Amino acid sequence: MSASKKWFAFMATMLFCANSALADMVAAWNFNSLTGTVPASLAANVGQGGLSLAEFTGGLSGLVGTDINATNGDVAGQSLTVTGMTQNTKSILIEVDTRGKKQLQFSMAARRSSSGFAGLLVQVWDGQIWRDVGNVSANTSQWQLYAMDLSSYTFADNSSLRMRIQLSGATSSSGNVRIDNLRVDGTLIPAPGAIAAVAVAAASGARRGARTNDTTNSKPAIATPVVKPMVEPAPTSVRAKK
């Protein structure tokens, strides 16, 4: 392989690794502090975000959770639990600061009782209406991970993501659903100069590689100076308490 090809292969590898390293957690809730009365709002345990439970008229508690989808080595502590038919149609509201992030992903662990909430409708706010992302029917026998891709909703990249989980399908007063380790992940938007710097380095390396090849072909080496670059009515906002 010629020196120039080796250089380009090296730079491609470096760029791939750099992009992979840009993956980042935007906000996450582990619900491990839920003992006794559940507050009407919960600040994210990681990142900048708020979660509102103001629509619910009781039926909130913390039951044993899971470590599925946990962050930072969080243990399987408590989970956010909603119980009772009277909570059908109520929603968990979420607002997350997404500045500097794109390609958003939503995920959570969930399970329910046999008479619990069979439908967890995930929606995002586009500034005018709620748009459906997907519906979760949680497993009745074990915790499972549920994930949804938000990257096609480009409006969610504009500094703030607003979403909700609307509950339905509970058929008894004791039917419940448990939600744990809810999180939003995204990709860091690189600084404008970062990609340009890689391109300049690649171009410079290509010139060096070309000169090396010329030398191996017994052509006279010509010293060429390397030129360096000049140096709706929106829904009520959820306020994260710190």
Sequence and secondary structure as in RCSB ss.txt:
>XXXX:A:sequence
MSASKKWFAFMATMLFCANSALADMVAAWNFNSLTGTVPASLAANVGQGGLSLAEFTGGLSGLVGTDINATNGDV
AGQSLTVTGMTQNTKSILIEVDTRGKKQLQFSMAARRSSSGFAGLLVQVWDGQIWRDVGNVSANTSQWQLYAMDL
SSYTFADNSSLRMRIQLSGATSSSGNVRIDNLRVDGTLIPAPGAIAAVAVAAASGARRGARTNDTTNSKPAIATP
VVKPMVEPAPTSVRAKK
>XXXX:A:secstr
  HHHHHHHHHHHHHHHHHHTTEEEEEEE  TT  SS  SEEE SEESEEEE TT  S EEEEE   TT STT  
S EEEEEESGGGTT EEEEEEE TTEEEEEEEEEEEE TTS  EEEEEEE SSSEEEEEEE   SSS EEEEEE 
TT GGGGSSEEEEEEEEE   STT EEEEEEEEEEEEE   HHHHHHHHHHHHHHHHHHHHHHHHHTT       
                 
